[in-house]
């Protein structure tokens, strides 16, 4: 069961990043951002479910907090994009946060 959740979770991460890029590039089309929010939900549910199965190790709890911050950064960047404001700093923080999440997720850290 845990392996299935891991594959779903990691696949949704890839889809989520792709949908964020599409939402950011094509900000007039609302379908991309709606699909992105659906991936947030799937990613959060599978992540919490895996945390419960592996009894909440602290490093993966930190990864979960960083993932919530990443979702916030993505939403703020999309909001700034819709208001035609610069989101450069948010994108830099997004990349840094994503790198930390991937390093923890693939157990490099």
C-alpha positions as CSV (number, residue, x, y, z in Angstrom):
1,X,0.0,0.0,0.0
2,X,2.8,2.4,0.9
3,X,4.5,1.8,-2.4
4,X,1.4,2.6,-4.4
5,X,0.9,5.8,-2.4
6,X,4.5,6.7,-3.0
7,X,4.1,6.3,-6.8
8,X,0.9,8.3,-6.8
9,X,2.4,11.0,-4.6
10,X,5.6,11.4,-6.7
11,X,3.6,11.3,-10.0
12,X,1.3,14.0,-8.7
13,X,4.3,16.1,-7.8
14,X,5.5,16.1,-11.4
15,X,2.0,16.8,-12.7
16,X,1.7,19.7,-10.1
17,X,4.9,21.4,-11.3
18,X,3.8,21.0,-14.9
19,X,0.4,22.5,-14.2
20,X,1.9,25.3,-12.3
21,X,4.1,26.2,-15.2
22,X,1.1,26.0,-17.6
23,X,-1.0,28.1,-15.2
24,X,1.7,30.7,-14.9
25,X,2.2,30.9,-18.7
26,X,-1.4,30.8,-19.7
27,X,-3.0,32.9,-16.9
28,X,-6.2,33.7,-18.8
29,X,-7.2,30.1,-19.0
30,X,-8.8,29.0,-15.6
31,X,-8.7,25.3,-16.3
32,X,-5.0,25.0,-15.6
33,X,-5.3,26.6,-12.2
34,X,-8.4,24.5,-11.3
35,X,-6.5,21.3,-12.2
36,X,-3.5,22.6,-10.2
37,X,-5.7,22.9,-7.1
38,X,-6.9,19.4,-7.6
39,X,-3.3,18.1,-7.6
40,X,-2.7,20.1,-4.4
41,X,-5.5,18.1,-2.8
42,X,-4.3,14.7,-4.1
43,X,-0.7,15.5,-3.1
44,X,-1.7,16.5,0.4
45,X,-4.0,13.5,1.0
46,X,-1.4,11.0,-0.2
47,X,1.4,12.8,1.8
48,X,-0.6,12.8,5.0
49,X,-1.6,9.1,4.4
50,X,2.1,8.1,4.0
51,X,3.1,10.1,7.1
52,X,0.5,8.1,9.1
53,X,1.8,4.8,7.7
54,X,5.4,5.6,8.5
55,X,4.6,7.1,11.9
56,X,5.6,10.7,11.3
57,X,9.4,10.9,11.1
58,X,10.5,14.4,11.7
59,X,12.3,14.9,8.4
60,X,9.2,14.0,6.4
61,X,7.0,16.3,8.6
62,X,9.5,19.1,7.7
63,X,9.0,18.1,4.0
64,X,5.2,18.4,4.5
65,X,5.6,21.9,6.0
66,X,7.9,22.9,3.1
67,X,5.2,21.5,0.7
68,X,2.5,23.7,2.3
69,X,4.9,26.7,1.9
70,X,5.4,25.7,-1.7
71,X,1.7,25.6,-2.3
72,X,1.4,29.1,-0.8
73,X,4.3,30.4,-3.0
74,X,2.6,29.0,-6.1
75,X,-0.7,30.6,-5.3
76,X,0.9,33.9,-4.5
77,X,2.9,33.8,-7.8
78,X,-0.3,33.1,-9.7
79,X,-2.1,35.9,-8.0
80,X,0.7,38.4,-8.8
81,X,0.7,37.1,-12.4
82,X,-3.0,37.8,-12.7
83,X,-2.5,41.3,-11.3
84,X,0.4,41.8,-13.8
85,X,2.9,42.3,-11.0
86,X,6.4,40.9,-10.8
87,X,6.7,37.5,-9.2
88,X,10.4,37.1,-9.6
89,X,11.2,36.8,-5.9
90,X,8.3,34.3,-5.4
91,X,9.7,32.2,-8.2
92,X,13.2,32.2,-6.7
93,X,11.7,31.1,-3.4
94,X,9.6,28.5,-5.2
95,X,12.7,27.0,-6.8
96,X,14.7,26.9,-3.6
97,X,11.8,25.3,-1.7
98,X,11.2,22.8,-4.4
99,X,14.9,21.8,-4.4
100,X,14.7,21.2,-0.6
101,X,11.5,19.2,-1.0
102,X,13.0,17.0,-3.7
103,X,16.2,16.4,-1.7
104,X,14.2,15.3,1.3
105,X,11.8,13.3,-0.8
106,X,14.5,11.3,-2.6
107,X,16.4,10.9,0.8
108,X,19.5,12.8,-0.3
109,X,19.2,14.9,2.8
